[in-house]
Amino acid sequence: MHTDVNDIPIEKIKPTLLVSAAPDASLAKLASLIHDRHSHRIVIVEDEKPTGIVTTSDILKAGKEGKVS
């Protein structure tokens, strides 16, 4: 029996662990967090408020552009 995706509450599929970092964290630190926490996104938090998201793709793109050593 298949379940219609429209019937699945978001609480059943959302991640339970939020990985966050400060806005002044280095790209190397963010890459380490992504690797160590097996996550594909880091929420950037300032004054206890989310201000952005850095993804695995963002880290890879920065590496390709020579912004990560």
Secondary structure, DSSP 8 states (H G I E B T S, - for coil): ----GGGS-GGGTS-S---EE-TT--HHHHHHHHHHTT-SEEEEEETTEEEEEEEHHHHHHHHHTT---
